[in-house]
Amino acid sequence: MKRKLEIGLFAALIVSAVAAFFLLNKGPAENPASSPSLSPALASLAPKEITIRNVTKEVITYSLKPDGSKAKPVEKRLAVGAIDRVRATETLVVTYKKYGRDVTCSLYPGKPYSFRYDSSGKIDIWIGSHGREDAEDLAPYVPTPPEVVAKMLDMAKPKKDDVIYDIGCGDGRIVVYVAKKYGARGVGIDIDPVRIAESKANAKEAGVEKLVKFRQEDATKTDIRAATIVTLYLLPESNKLLRPKFERELKPGTVVVSHNYIVPGWEAKEIDSATVKDADGKDHYIYLYRR
């Protein structure tokens, strides 16, 4: 009997070892770090991903290689609207053409990037807000300086019964500011869960949690009909993309305030504009529209 028990235990160990071998050598899942079947230890070893999205209107030619490597760069072409997903455990260097010459930039594992047009209409690469294929990447995350936040809201003239929607709210600074200074309600929309977590923490610190909400949603699909004031810090093509939504969902008389970029096609709706210098002396432009 003892001999049979020992043989059974030995067989069980063999089966477990074989199963472990195949699990550890199985190809990576689509998103290993978020897979519930992986232990935290194994998930931490999973390769990270760099995403590069093309939001321009032309095919982009570029190359990638590991930073410091003497290997020949990998040449790539990215179609309009496409996303290149690259498994990476180290910094990559991307090279592309701008003003007729090669430009290089470092890309870091786990970060999303986008080829976009700069203010001169030239192709450049920006850090994106996310790397998802099921949602628009409306703008890189660049916080609005406090001086600009104050001026945007001063121009919008919110009252206590207003509801301010900040599209692409980042760390929630506009929504928190309007709640704290004006006592108005605010809703922040952002697709990045990290930004939403920051927003909620900042609202709690400011003591305005009861006046504000933050929603992790795609701004092109979220419901904005309750807004009486909308604030934006997106890019011109993103403002243009959202304009039909504004015209469809916002009530007549709703105020829309945009930082740095116009809403294309709304020239007749612009009722005010201003220029503000930040702490570094850089000019920022504000455009006020009435729906």
Backbone as CSV, one residue per row, in Angstrom:
resi,resn,N_x,N_y,N_z,CA_x,CA_y,CA_z,C_x,C_y,C_z
1,MET,0.830,-1.201,0.000,0.000,0.000,0.000,0.867,1.255,0.000
2,LYS,1.903,1.248,0.817,2.824,2.386,0.907,3.511,2.609,-0.422
3,ARG,3.874,1.476,-1.092,4.550,1.561,-2.379,3.634,2.217,-3.427
4,LYS,2.326,1.814,-3.443,1.370,2.391,-4.389,1.188,3.896,-4.160
5,LEU,1.170,4.316,-2.876,1.006,5.724,-2.542,2.186,6.533,-3.056
6,GLU,3.412,5.977,-2.887,4.615,6.668,-3.351,4.592,6.814,-4.876
7,ILE,4.159,5.759,-5.571,4.086,5.817,-7.037,3.066,6.865,-7.484
8,GLY,1.911,6.925,-6.781,0.875,7.918,-7.113,1.369,9.336,-6.941
9,LEU,2.065,9.587,-5.815,2.600,10.933,-5.559,3.630,11.311,-6.608
10,PHE,4.487,10.337,-6.982,5.518,10.601,-7.988,4.884,10.957,-9.341
11,ALA,3.818,10.220,-9.699,3.121,10.481,-10.963,2.493,11.868,-10.967
12,ALA,1.899,12.258,-9.829,1.281,13.588,-9.720,2.305,14.691,-9.893
13,LEU,3.482,14.484,-9.309,4.558,15.476,-9.455,4.995,15.615,-10.899
14,ILE,5.083,14.460,-11.610,5.478,14.488,-13.019,4.467,15.281,-13.845
15,VAL,3.165,15.001,-13.619,2.108,15.704,-14.351,2.162,17.204,-14.083
16,SER,2.359,17.590,-12.817,2.432,19.011,-12.454,3.613,19.686,-13.128
17,ALA,4.755,18.983,-13.151,5.958,19.561,-13.758,5.769,19.783,-15.253
18,VAL,5.149,18.798,-15.924,4.907,18.935,-17.366,3.949,20.095,-17.637
19,ALA,2.880,20.189,-16.840,1.913,21.278,-17.016,2.570,22.629,-16.812
20,ALA,3.423,22.749,-15.790,4.118,24.008,-15.518,5.033,24.376,-16.665
21,PHE,5.712,23.339,-17.241,6.627,23.600,-18.368,5.878,24.234,-19.538
22,PHE,4.704,23.632,-19.876,3.955,24.152,-21.014,3.353,25.523,-20.738
23,LEU,2.925,25.777,-19.518,2.380,27.092,-19.173,3.426,28.175,-19.264
24,LEU,4.634,27.872,-18.773,5.699,28.880,-18.773,6.278,29.116,-20.150
25,ASN,6.133,28.145,-21.051,6.697,28.294,-22.382,5.649,28.605,-23.440
26,LYS,4.447,28.823,-23.017,3.380,29.178,-23.945,3.597,30.602,-24.431
27,GLY,3.253,30.877,-25.691,3.405,32.228,-26.233,2.599,33.212,-25.421
28,PRO,3.014,34.500,-25.417,2.340,35.516,-24.619,0.923,35.770,-25.093
29,ALA,0.064,36.116,-24.152,-1.315,36.446,-24.489,-1.339,37.811,-25.158
30,GLU,-2.527,38.208,-25.657,-2.647,39.491,-26.342,-2.230,40.638,-25.437
31,ASN,-2.591,40.552,-24.151,-2.183,41.573,-23.195,-1.781,40.867,-21.911
32,PRO,-0.547,40.325,-21.829,-0.147,39.476,-20.708,-0.265,40.151,-19.354
33,ALA,0.035,41.409,-19.288,0.054,42.071,-17.986,-1.325,42.138,-17.350
34,SER,-2.377,42.113,-18.180,-3.734,42.200,-17.634,-4.431,40.848,-17.588
35,SER,-3.740,39.787,-17.992,-4.366,38.467,-18.016,-4.537,37.913,-16.604
36,PRO,-5.764,37.544,-16.192,-5.980,37.069,-14.830,-5.342,35.713,-14.564
37,SER,-4.925,34.978,-15.640,-4.351,33.651,-15.438,-2.884,33.708,-15.032
38,LEU,-2.262,34.895,-15.136,-0.860,35.028,-14.778,-0.721,35.542,-13.358
39,SER,0.218,34.973,-12.628,0.500,35.470,-11.288,1.172,36.826,-11.393
40,PRO,1.147,37.655,-10.325,1.834,38.947,-10.359,3.304,38.813,-10.744
41,ALA,3.963,37.762,-10.274,5.382,37.582,-10.579,5.597,37.368,-12.072
42,LEU,4.739,36.511,-12.690,4.870,36.266,-14.121,4.446,37.484,-14.932
43,ALA,3.400,38.187,-14.466,2.932,39.365,-15.185,4.013,40.442,-15.247
44,SER,4.808,40.562,-14.173,5.859,41.586,-14.150,6.955,41.290,-15.157
45,LEU,7.061,40.018,-15.585,8.075,39.634,-16.555,7.569,39.750,-17.988
46,ALA,6.262,39.990,-18.154,5.686,40.053,-19.497,6.229,41.270,-20.245
47,PRO,6.496,41.142,-21.548,7.022,42.262,-22.314,6.026,43.403,-22.389
48,LYS,6.522,44.641,-22.346,5.663,45.801,-22.473,5.475,46.121,-23.949
49,GLU,4.610,47.085,-24.201,4.253,47.409,-25.571,4.393,48.904,-25.811
50,ILE,4.903,49.260,-26.966,4.898,50.639,-27.431,3.905,50.706,-28.579
51,THR,2.969,51.642,-28.518,2.023,51.808,-29.617,2.293,53.124,-30.328
52,ILE,2.228,53.081,-31.648,2.420,54.286,-32.464,1.226,54.398,-33.395
53,ARG,0.475,55.465,-33.263,-0.744,55.649,-34.049,-0.525,56.744,-35.095
54,ASN,-1.073,56.559,-36.264,-0.982,57.570,-37.315,-2.307,58.305,-37.414
55,VAL,-2.355,59.539,-36.915,-3.585,60.328,-37.007,-3.465,61.418,-38.064
56,THR,-2.436,61.319,-38.919,-2.306,62.254,-40.034,-3.138,61.751,-41.215
57,LYS,-3.041,62.457,-42.333,-3.788,62.078,-43.530,-2.873,61.494,-44.596
58,GLU,-1.709,60.991,-44.179,-0.771,60.401,-45.134,-0.039,59.224,-44.510
59,VAL,0.456,58.348,-45.363,1.221,57.194,-44.905,2.562,57.685,-44.363
60,ILE,2.970,57.173,-43.192,4.211,57.599,-42.545,5.282,56.526,-42.735
61,THR,6.478,56.932,-43.160,7.631,56.041,-43.245,8.594,56.387,-42.121
62,TYR,9.025,55.381,-41.369,9.900,55.612,-40.230,10.696,54.354,-39.952
63,SER,11.628,54.433,-39.012,12.405,53.251,-38.636,12.523,53.176,-37.128
64,LEU,12.738,51.962,-36.616,12.869,51.718,-35.179,14.100,50.865,-34.913
65,LYS,14.777,51.168,-33.794,15.855,50.294,-33.336,16.057,50.522,-31.846
66,PRO,16.588,49.518,-31.123,16.857,49.706,-29.692,17.876,50.819,-29.468
67,ASP,17.663,51.606,-28.430,18.573,52.703,-28.104,19.973,52.157,-27.827
68,GLY,20.978,52.718,-28.478,22.361,52.293,-28.273,22.790,51.114,-29.114
69,SER,21.852,50.512,-29.823,22.175,49.336,-30.634,22.848,49.757,-31.947
70,LYS,23.781,48.930,-32.408,24.444,49.170,-33.688,23.774,48.386,-34.816
71,ALA,22.699,47.700,-34.470,21.965,46.923,-35.466,21.288,47.856,-36.469
72,LYS,21.012,47.330,-37.640,20.339,48.110,-38.672,18.899,48.380,-38.250
73,PRO,18.432,49.635,-38.363,17.043,49.939,-37.971,16.036,49.164,-38.812
74,VAL,14.886,48.879,-38.235,13.799,48.207,-38.949,12.948,49.281,-39.627
75,GLU,12.870,49.227,-40.956,12.082,50.202,-41.709,10.596,49.842,-41.651
76,LYS,9.735,50.865,-41.485,8.302,50.624,-41.348,7.493,51.660,-42.108
77,ARG,6.259,51.289,-42.438,5.283,52.204,-43.027,3.976,52.057,-42.259
78,LEU,3.370,53.183,-41.914,2.150,53.149,-41.104,1.025,53.832,-41.872
79,ALA,-0.020,53.069,-42.170,-1.151,53.593,-42.936,-1.938,54.612,-42.114
80,VAL,-2.722,55.415,-42.800,-3.565,56.419,-42.141,-4.523,55.733,-41.174
81,GLY,-4.520,56.182,-39.929,-5.418,55.627,-38.916,-4.950,54.333,-38.280
82,ALA,-3.831,53.780,-38.753,-3.355,52.496,-38.236,-2.545,52.669,-36.953
83,ILE,-2.369,51.553,-36.235,-1.567,51.542,-35.012,-0.498,50.463,-35.141
84,ASP,0.743,50.847,-34.896,1.856,49.893,-34.859,2.071,49.500,-33.402
85,ARG,2.022,48.192,-33.124,2.229,47.705,-31.762,3.554,46.958,-31.710
86,VAL,4.439,47.420,-30.847,5.791,46.868,-30.786,6.067,46.368,-29.376
87,ARG,6.379,45.077,-29.237,6.779,44.545,-27.937,8.166,45.090,-27.614
88,ALA,8.355,45.644,-26.430,9.628,46.275,-26.095,9.910,46.187,-24.607
89,THR,11.139,45.850,-24.266,11.581,45.833,-22.870,12.628,46.910,-22.626
90,GLU,12.951,47.676,-23.681,13.949,48.736,-23.562,13.540,49.907,-24.436
91,THR,14.200,51.029,-24.233,13.910,52.226,-25.010,14.212,52.002,-26.487
92,LEU,13.298,52.447,-27.344,13.511,52.388,-28.787,13.733,53.795,-29.328
93,VAL,14.463,53.888,-30.418,14.674,55.164,-31.098,13.919,55.126,-32.417
94,VAL,13.026,56.105,-32.625,12.295,56.210,-33.883,12.931,57.319,-34.712
95,THR,13.069,57.085,-35.991,13.618,58.080,-36.912,12.603,58.319,-38.026
96,TYR,12.312,59.599,-38.316,11.351,59.958,-39.348,11.777,61.286,-39.962
97,LYS,11.134,61.683,-41.049,11.501,62.903,-41.760,10.679,64.101,-41.287
98,LYS,11.362,65.214,-41.062,10.696,66.478,-40.765,11.548,67.595,-41.346
99,TYR,10.917,68.505,-42.069,11.643,69.573,-42.762,12.738,69.005,-43.668
100,GLY,12.478,67.815,-44.238,13.395,67.227,-45.197,14.625,66.567,-44.613
101,ARG,14.683,66.443,-43.277,15.843,65.785,-42.674,15.393,64.795,-41.610
102,ASP,16.292,63.882,-41.269,15.972,62.867,-40.272,15.862,63.468,-38.875
103,VAL,14.813,63.069,-38.182,14.597,63.482,-36.792,14.486,62.212,-35.964
104,THR,15.105,62.182,-34.794,15.019,61.007,-33.926,14.351,61.360,-32.605
105,CYS,13.737,60.352,-32.005,13.037,60.545,-30.730,13.058,59.226,-29.975
106,SER,13.151,59.290,-28.656,13.148,58.095,-27.814,11.718,57.702,-27.464
107,LEU,11.420,56.412,-27.571,10.116,55.860,-27.210,10.305,54.878,-26.065
108,TYR,9.422,54.966,-25.051,9.613,54.182,-23.840,8.565,53.074,-23.709
109,PRO,8.982,51.889,-23.268,8.049,50.763,-23.131,6.843,51.115,-22.269
110,GLY,5.673,50.660,-22.715,4.451,50.902,-21.963,3.772,52.209,-22.285
111,LYS,4.338,53.003,-23.213,3.775,54.311,-23.535,3.143,54.316,-24.926
112,PRO,2.053,55.088,-25.113,1.457,55.256,-26.442,2.000,56.519,-27.106
113,TYR,2.160,56.475,-28.421,2.634,57.632,-29.179,1.768,57.813,-30.413
114,SER,1.815,59.026,-30.983,1.028,59.315,-32.183,1.821,60.198,-33.132
115,PHE,1.786,59.847,-34.410,2.244,60.781,-35.443,1.118,61.756,-35.695
116,ARG,1.416,63.051,-35.559,0.421,64.105,-35.740,1.062,65.260,-36.507
117,TYR,0.237,66.228,-36.874,0.753,67.460,-37.456,1.022,68.455,-36.329
118,ASP,2.152,69.172,-36.411,2.424,70.220,-35.428,1.737,71.510,-35.868
119,SER,1.981,72.602,-35.137,1.295,73.864,-35.425,1.672,74.438,-36.785
120,SER,2.779,73.945,-37.382,3.196,74.392,-38.716,2.722,73.443,-39.811
121,GLY,1.963,72.419,-39.417,1.463,71.472,-40.399,2.466,70.404,-40.786
122,LYS,3.552,70.267,-40.016,4.572,69.260,-40.287,4.347,68.041,-39.397
123,ILE,4.726,66.873,-39.916,4.543,65.632,-39.146,5.528,65.584,-37.989
124,ASP,5.008,65.235,-36.823,5.838,65.086,-35.634,5.270,63.935,-34.822
125,ILE,6.023,63.484,-33.836,5.516,62.400,-32.989,5.291,62.943,-31.584
126,TRP,4.150,62.590,-31.008,3.736,63.068,-29.693,3.451,61.864,-28.813
127,ILE,3.570,62.061,-27.508,3.075,61.025,-26.611,1.558,61.083,-26.655
128,GLY,0.929,59.927,-26.791,-0.523,59.881,-26.923,-1.205,59.730,-25.579
129,SER,-2.544,59.736,-25.606,-3.284,59.565,-24.359,-3.542,58.092,-24.066
130,HIS,-3.499,57.257,-25.113,-3.715,55.828,-24.928,-3.340,55.118,-26.219
131,GLY,-3.347,53.791,-26.192,-2.996,53.033,-27.383,-4.098,52.092,-27.812
132,ARG,-5.342,52.476,-27.567,-6.468,51.603,-27.869,-6.939,51.782,-29.304
133,GLU,-7.336,50.679,-29.922,-7.833,50.744,-31.291,-9.315,51.076,-31.338
134,ASP,-10.020,50.933,-30.221,-11.469,51.127,-30.226,-11.872,52.541,-29.821
135,ALA,-10.911,53.452,-29.714,-11.233,54.809,-29.289,-10.272,55.803,-29.920
136,GLU,-10.776,56.990,-30.203,-9.940,58.039,-30.770,-8.903,58.523,-29.758
137,ASP,-7.707,58.814,-30.252,-6.673,59.441,-29.424,-6.722,60.927,-29.745
138,LEU,-7.425,61.699,-28.929,-7.747,63.081,-29.275,-6.611,64.066,-29.069
139,ALA,-5.679,63.746,-28.172,-4.586,64.691,-27.909,-3.579,64.054,-26.972
140,PRO,-2.337,64.510,-27.029,-1.374,64.088,-26.007,-1.752,64.728,-24.678
141,TYR,-1.293,64.153,-23.591,-1.594,64.723,-22.275,-0.611,65.844,-21.966
142,VAL,-1.107,67.069,-22.012,-0.314,68.258,-21.663,-1.172,69.091,-20.711
143,PRO,-0.801,69.208,-19.437,-1.628,69.948,-18.480,-1.762,71.429,-18.846
144,THR,-2.938,71.985,-18.626,-3.177,73.407,-18.840,-2.598,74.201,-17.664
145,PRO,-1.752,75.213,-17.928,-1.172,76.006,-16.838,-2.260,76.676,-15.995
146,PRO,-2.008,76.860,-14.705,-3.018,77.464,-13.814,-3.526,78.816,-14.294
147,GLU,-2.638,79.637,-14.855,-3.044,80.959,-15.340,-4.074,80.841,-16.460
148,VAL,-3.911,79.816,-17.283,-4.830,79.609,-18.401,-6.163,79.067,-17.903
149,VAL,-6.108,78.144,-16.936,-7.339,77.619,-16.331,-8.174,78.772,-15.776
150,ALA,-7.532,79.650,-15.020,-8.245,80.780,-14.400,-8.883,81.680,-15.456
151,LYS,-8.155,81.966,-16.531,-8.674,82.848,-17.578,-9.806,82.191,-18.354
152,MET,-9.673,80.900,-18.642,-10.740,80.184,-19.358,-12.054,80.265,-18.603
153,LEU,-11.988,80.041,-17.294,-13.213,80.060,-16.487,-13.707,81.485,-16.250
154,ASP,-12.792,82.431,-16.170,-13.189,83.835,-16.031,-13.984,84.280,-17.262
155,MET,-13.545,83.829,-18.436,-14.251,84.176,-19.675,-15.605,83.468,-19.769
156,ALA,-15.670,82.226,-19.276,-16.916,81.450,-19.358,-17.965,81.920,-18.355
157,LYS,-17.520,82.581,-17.266,-18.415,83.124,-16.237,-19.405,82.090,-15.682
158,PRO,-18.902,80.995,-15.115,-19.810,79.973,-14.572,-20.566,80.455,-13.339
159,LYS,-21.775,79.936,-13.185,-22.591,80.195,-11.995,-22.799,78.874,-11.267
160,LYS,-23.368,78.965,-10.075,-23.526,77.755,-9.263,-24.406,76.707,-9.917
161,ASP,-25.347,77.128,-10.756,-26.233,76.157,-11.372,-25.714,75.644,-12.718
162,ASP,-24.493,76.039,-13.093,-23.895,75.543,-14.326,-23.308,74.146,-14.124
163,VAL,-23.167,73.422,-15.234,-22.516,72.114,-15.234,-21.400,72.163,-16.278
164,ILE,-20.170,72.081,-15.811,-19.007,72.201,-16.680,-18.497,70.816,-17.047
165,TYR,-18.378,70.542,-18.331,-17.791,69.302,-18.828,-16.406,69.622,-19.386
166,ASP,-15.390,68.959,-18.854,-14.037,69.115,-19.381,-13.686,67.863,-20.164
167,ILE,-13.550,67.999,-21.476,-13.284,66.848,-22.342,-11.776,66.671,-22.489
168,GLY,-11.286,65.514,-22.021,-9.842,65.303,-21.919,-9.357,65.994,-20.655
169,CYS,-9.933,65.589,-19.516,-9.753,66.344,-18.264,-8.379,66.188,-17.636
170,GLY,-7.576,65.207,-18.090,-6.248,65.047,-17.509,-6.322,64.788,-16.020
171,ASP,-5.639,65.629,-15.227,-5.629,65.449,-13.774,-6.806,66.126,-13.079
172,GLY,-7.766,66.610,-13.866,-8.999,67.161,-13.299,-8.921,68.592,-12.839
173,ARG,-7.841,69.292,-13.193,-7.627,70.628,-12.616,-8.722,71.635,-12.958
174,ILE,-9.276,71.586,-14.164,-10.324,72.556,-14.528,-11.601,72.293,-13.747
175,VAL,-12.007,71.026,-13.686,-13.230,70.664,-12.967,-13.094,70.972,-11.475
176,VAL,-11.946,70.663,-10.904,-11.715,70.939,-9.479,-11.712,72.452,-9.228
177,TYR,-11.083,73.212,-10.119,-11.004,74.669,-9.964,-12.390,75.304,-9.994
178,VAL,-13.219,74.892,-10.962,-14.533,75.515,-11.085,-15.422,75.168,-9.896
179,ALA,-15.256,73.971,-9.347,-16.040,73.584,-8.174,-15.599,74.355,-6.945
180,LYS,-14.279,74.507,-6.796,-13.748,75.167,-5.605,-14.001,76.674,-5.616
181,LYS,-13.800,77.308,-6.773,-13.931,78.772,-6.822,-15.365,79.234,-7.041
182,TYR,-16.105,78.533,-7.900,-17.442,79.003,-8.286,-18.573,78.203,-7.659
183,GLY,-18.236,77.056,-7.047,-19.276,76.226,-6.447,-20.154,75.528,-7.461
184,ALA,-19.685,75.462,-8.719,-20.460,74.826,-9.784,-20.117,73.341,-9.867
185,ARG,-21.015,72.588,-10.464,-20.770,71.165,-10.656,-19.916,70.938,-11.904
186,GLY,-19.139,69.877,-11.876,-18.277,69.593,-13.011,-18.174,68.110,-13.295
187,VAL,-17.939,67.794,-14.573,-17.746,66.413,-15.014,-16.487,66.362,-15.878
188,GLY,-15.551,65.502,-15.508,-14.334,65.332,-16.285,-14.395,64.045,-17.081
189,ILE,-14.046,64.126,-18.364,-14.056,62.955,-19.242,-12.628,62.680,-19.693
190,ASP,-12.156,61.470,-19.482,-10.840,61.078,-19.981,-10.836,59.568,-20.177
191,ILE,-10.103,59.105,-21.177,-10.072,57.668,-21.450,-8.968,56.959,-20.689
192,ASP,-8.056,57.727,-20.114,-6.894,57.149,-19.420,-7.232,56.916,-17.945
193,PRO,-7.209,55.675,-17.469,-7.549,55.406,-16.063,-6.590,56.064,-15.077
194,VAL,-5.343,56.268,-15.489,-4.378,56.945,-14.609,-4.808,58.387,-14.376
195,ARG,-5.236,59.057,-15.442,-5.700,60.443,-15.315,-6.958,60.526,-14.441
196,ILE,-7.856,59.575,-14.612,-9.087,59.580,-13.813,-8.756,59.395,-12.334
197,ALA,-7.819,58.504,-12.038,-7.410,58.292,-10.641,-6.802,59.561,-10.064
198,GLU,-5.974,60.251,-10.849,-5.385,61.521,-10.394,-6.481,62.553,-10.137
199,SER,-7.451,62.618,-11.041,-8.542,63.583,-10.902,-9.313,63.377,-9.611
200,LYS,-9.644,62.127,-9.322,-10.403,61.823,-8.104,-9.592,62.158,-6.862
201,ALA,-8.293,61.874,-6.905,-7.429,62.194,-5.756,-7.347,63.710,-5.558
202,ASN,-7.250,64.462,-6.654,-7.169,65.921,-6.554,-8.482,66.520,-6.059
203,ALA,-9.607,65.949,-6.473,-10.906,66.426,-5.999,-11.064,66.176,-4.504
204,LYS,-10.600,65.013,-4.061,-10.671,64.685,-2.633,-9.808,65.634,-1.822
205,GLU,-8.611,65.907,-2.316,-7.706,66.816,-1.607,-8.285,68.222,-1.515
206,ALA,-8.996,68.634,-2.568,-9.581,69.984,-2.595,-10.911,70.047,-1.854
207,GLY,-11.455,68.894,-1.451,-12.715,68.870,-0.713,-13.939,69.163,-1.557
208,VAL,-13.891,68.817,-2.869,-15.019,69.119,-3.746,-15.630,67.848,-4.346
209,GLU,-15.414,66.715,-3.700,-15.883,65.437,-4.241,-17.386,65.410,-4.516
210,LYS,-18.166,66.139,-3.713,-19.617,66.107,-3.878,-20.081,66.911,-5.098
211,LEU,-19.217,67.773,-5.609,-19.599,68.614,-6.735,-19.111,68.096,-8.074
212,VAL,-18.204,67.135,-8.053,-17.587,66.710,-9.313,-17.719,65.209,-9.551
213,LYS,-17.647,64.838,-10.819,-17.615,63.434,-11.231,-16.559,63.282,-12.311
214,PHE,-15.955,62.107,-12.364,-14.976,61.826,-13.407,-15.344,60.501,-14.051
215,ARG,-15.370,60.509,-15.405,-15.796,59.332,-16.143,-14.700,58.891,-17.104
216,GLN,-14.321,57.642,-16.987,-13.347,57.079,-17.924,-14.113,56.608,-19.155
217,GLU,-14.155,57.463,-20.163,-14.950,57.183,-21.353,-14.298,57.773,-22.595
218,ASP,-14.689,57.261,-23.743,-14.301,57.810,-25.034,-15.124,59.075,-25.260
219,ALA,-14.461,60.214,-25.405,-15.160,61.488,-25.528,-16.040,61.569,-26.767
220,THR,-15.734,60.783,-27.796,-16.557,60.810,-28.999,-17.883,60.081,-28.802
221,LYS,-17.981,59.309,-27.707,-19.184,58.508,-27.467,-19.927,58.901,-26.192
222,THR,-19.291,59.676,-25.327,-19.910,60.017,-24.048,-21.066,60.999,-24.232
223,ASP,-21.990,60.993,-23.308,-23.173,61.857,-23.360,-22.833,63.200,-22.713
224,ILE,-22.909,64.292,-23.480,-22.570,65.613,-22.946,-23.774,66.557,-22.933
225,ARG,-24.977,66.014,-23.055,-26.174,66.856,-23.175,-26.455,67.691,-21.932
226,ALA,-25.945,67.282,-20.781,-26.214,68.029,-19.543,-25.316,69.257,-19.398
227,ALA,-24.312,69.395,-20.247,-23.341,70.491,-20.099,-23.956,71.845,-20.415
228,THR,-23.564,72.842,-19.616,-23.877,74.235,-19.958,-22.603,74.982,-20.343
229,ILE,-21.443,74.432,-19.948,-20.126,74.953,-20.342,-19.247,73.747,-20.673
230,VAL,-18.518,73.822,-21.769,-17.584,72.766,-22.159,-16.197,73.374,-22.300
231,THR,-15.198,72.736,-21.702,-13.825,73.186,-21.852,-13.021,72.133,-22.612
232,LEU,-12.054,72.615,-23.421,-11.272,71.743,-24.290,-9.800,72.140,-24.281
233,TYR,-8.932,71.153,-24.330,-7.537,71.386,-24.716,-7.134,70.199,-25.575
234,LEU,-7.661,70.198,-26.792,-7.407,69.125,-27.740,-6.649,69.716,-28.928
235,LEU,-6.601,69.000,-30.035,-5.943,69.487,-31.238,-6.998,69.885,-32.261
236,PRO,-6.624,70.704,-33.264,-7.637,71.174,-34.218,-8.433,70.054,-34.871
237,GLU,-7.734,68.947,-35.272,-8.470,67.867,-35.927,-9.435,67.179,-34.971
238,SER,-9.090,67.182,-33.665,-9.979,66.583,-32.665,-11.188,67.479,-32.416
239,ASN,-10.950,68.798,-32.363,-12.068,69.733,-32.229,-13.014,69.623,-33.423
240,LYS,-12.427,69.454,-34.617,-13.245,69.303,-35.820,-14.048,68.008,-35.768
241,LEU,-13.418,66.943,-35.276,-14.095,65.653,-35.147,-15.282,65.751,-34.193
242,LEU,-15.119,66.507,-33.102,-16.162,66.610,-32.083,-17.240,67.634,-32.423
243,ARG,-16.965,68.526,-33.375,-17.922,69.604,-33.672,-19.332,69.095,-33.995
244,PRO,-19.499,68.065,-34.844,-20.871,67.576,-35.091,-21.550,67.075,-33.819
245,LYS,-20.779,66.507,-32.911,-21.335,66.043,-31.634,-21.803,67.244,-30.810
246,PHE,-20.989,68.312,-30.796,-21.394,69.520,-30.079,-22.705,70.069,-30.657
247,GLU,-22.776,70.112,-31.982,-23.959,70.679,-32.633,-25.189,69.804,-32.413
248,ARG,-24.966,68.517,-32.232,-26.068,67.566,-32.058,-26.545,67.506,-30.605
249,GLU,-25.620,67.593,-29.641,-25.966,67.325,-28.246,-26.042,68.563,-27.347
250,LEU,-25.272,69.585,-27.637,-25.261,70.751,-26.746,-26.467,71.642,-27.006
251,LYS,-27.040,72.132,-25.943,-28.193,73.019,-26.050,-27.755,74.380,-26.606
252,PRO,-28.631,75.061,-27.355,-28.311,76.416,-27.803,-27.971,77.307,-26.604
253,GLY,-26.928,78.084,-26.734,-26.494,78.945,-25.645,-25.355,78.360,-24.826
254,THR,-25.068,77.069,-24.998,-23.952,76.432,-24.281,-22.629,77.104,-24.679
255,VAL,-21.793,77.367,-23.688,-20.487,78.001,-23.921,-19.429,76.919,-24.086
256,VAL,-18.581,77.078,-25.090,-17.460,76.168,-25.335,-16.176,76.991,-25.310
257,VAL,-15.246,76.606,-24.428,-13.980,77.323,-24.293,-12.843,76.393,-24.681
258,SER,-12.047,76.811,-25.663,-10.957,75.973,-26.158,-9.610,76.626,-25.900
259,HIS,-8.700,75.842,-25.355,-7.332,76.301,-25.079,-6.460,76.042,-26.304
260,ASN,-5.860,77.083,-26.813,-4.844,77.068,-27.886,-5.348,76.789,-29.290
261,TYR,-6.445,76.043,-29.451,-6.859,75.666,-30.801,-8.322,76.003,-31.054
262,ILE,-8.595,76.473,-32.274,-9.961,76.827,-32.657,-10.808,75.573,-32.851
263,VAL,-12.101,75.784,-32.944,-13.009,74.732,-33.386,-13.281,75.019,-34.865
264,PRO,-12.642,74.282,-35.781,-12.809,74.562,-37.207,-14.276,74.509,-37.636
265,GLY,-14.701,75.519,-38.384,-16.086,75.578,-38.834,-16.989,76.376,-37.925
266,TRP,-16.463,76.817,-36.799,-17.263,77.592,-35.857,-16.840,79.065,-35.800
267,GLU,-16.281,79.543,-36.870,-15.816,80.936,-36.877,-16.941,81.920,-36.536
268,ALA,-18.138,81.642,-37.021,-19.268,82.545,-36.775,-19.769,82.466,-35.337
269,LYS,-19.406,81.408,-34.627,-19.864,81.235,-33.248,-18.881,81.796,-32.215
270,GLU,-17.707,82.219,-32.664,-16.716,82.751,-31.724,-17.172,84.117,-31.220
271,ILE,-17.220,84.268,-29.891,-17.686,85.531,-29.315,-16.605,86.248,-28.517
272,ASP,-15.480,85.576,-28.272,-14.400,86.231,-27.520,-13.123,85.415,-27.684
273,SER,-11.986,86.055,-27.440,-10.690,85.365,-27.455,-9.738,86.136,-26.557
274,ALA,-8.678,85.472,-26.148,-7.707,86.111,-25.251,-6.359,85.421,-25.400
275,THR,-5.321,86.137,-24.981,-3.973,85.579,-24.933,-3.471,85.678,-23.499
276,VAL,-2.917,84.591,-22.991,-2.446,84.537,-21.605,-1.000,84.044,-21.596
277,LYS,-0.168,84.671,-20.786,1.208,84.200,-20.607,1.278,83.296,-19.382
278,ASP,1.969,82.175,-19.517,2.155,81.301,-18.363,3.358,81.756,-17.551
279,ALA,3.714,80.997,-16.528,4.808,81.383,-15.625,6.151,81.460,-16.344
280,ASP,6.277,80.773,-17.482,7.526,80.796,-18.255,7.510,81.843,-19.357
281,GLY,6.448,82.632,-19.419,6.352,83.675,-20.427,5.838,83.203,-21.777
282,LYS,5.362,81.957,-21.861,4.852,81.421,-23.123,3.401,81.836,-23.322
283,ASP,3.057,82.238,-24.553,1.701,82.656,-24.868,0.768,81.461,-25.048
284,HIS,-0.434,81.600,-24.496,-1.492,80.612,-24.685,-2.727,81.358,-25.193
285,TYR,-3.461,80.706,-26.086,-4.607,81.346,-26.720,-5.901,80.669,-26.270
286,ILE,-6.903,81.489,-26.049,-8.196,80.977,-25.584,-9.280,81.464,-26.539
287,TYR,-10.149,80.547,-26.943,-11.236,80.871,-27.859,-12.561,80.509,-27.193
288,LEU,-13.490,81.473,-27.174,-14.785,81.289,-26.530,-15.873,81.264,-27.599
289,TYR,-16.685,80.208,-27.561,-17.776,80.044,-28.526,-19.101,79.927,-27.782
290,ARG,-20.180,80.286,-28.488,-21.520,80.056,-27.939,-22.293,79.214,-28.944
291,ARG,-22.772,78.059,-28.485,-23.497,77.132,-29.347,-24.770,77.782,-29.844
